[in-house]
C-alpha cells in the first residue's frame, strides 16, 4: 500500500502500518451494521469528538442506514503532547440539552487512558442523557488508567503512538488513509 499522494510524509516517519486503509473500511462496515441493528426505531444522536475522530465519524455515518442526527464536541486530554495529561477540556458545538431524549453514541478515535470518555460520560449524564454509548476506532488497553465500557471497538492495538486517519502529532499526519505507529525520532526531538 502506498502513502497518500496528497500527503508529503515519507514512509520513514512510520515504524509500521497498524491498520490498513482496507482494514479500516471493514471495521466501519462491521460497526455500522451493529449500530443499524441496535438503534433501529430509536432516536439516535451521533456525537463525534474533534478533531481526531472527524474522519472516522464521517465515514461511519455514511454507512449507517437508520435516521440519525449528528453533532460534534471538542474534548481532549492531550493538548500538544504525545501522552494524555489527564485533564479533560470540553467545548460544545451545539445545544446538547435539546437532544437529551435521544440515545447518544459518542464516536472517538482512540481509547487510551480512559480519562476523556469517563469525563464525557459524566458530562453527558449531567446534561440529561440517559442512554450513552461509546464507539472508538482504536483501543490501547495497556494505557488504561480509568475503566470505561465501550460498546463498539474497531481494533485493539499495541501501545504505540499512532497517527493517520484523523489522528495527529502536532496537527500533522491526519490526512494519511491508514493508521501507523509514528517513529520515535519524530516526537522525541
Secondary structure as UniProt FT lines:
FT   TURN            5..6
FT   HELIX           11..13
FT   STRAND          14..19
FT   HELIX           21..38
FT   TURN            39..41
FT   STRAND          44..50
FT   TURN            51..53
FT   HELIX           54..63
FT   STRAND          69..76
FT   TURN            79..80
FT   STRAND          89..92
FT   HELIX           96..99
FT   TURN            100..101
FT   STRAND          103..111
FT   HELIX           115..126
FT   TURN            127..128
FT   STRAND          132..139
FT   HELIX           141..143
FT   STRAND          152..156
FT   STRAND          162..164
FT   TURN            165..166
FT   TURN            170..171
FT   TURN            174..175
FT   STRAND          179..182
FT   HELIX           184..187
//
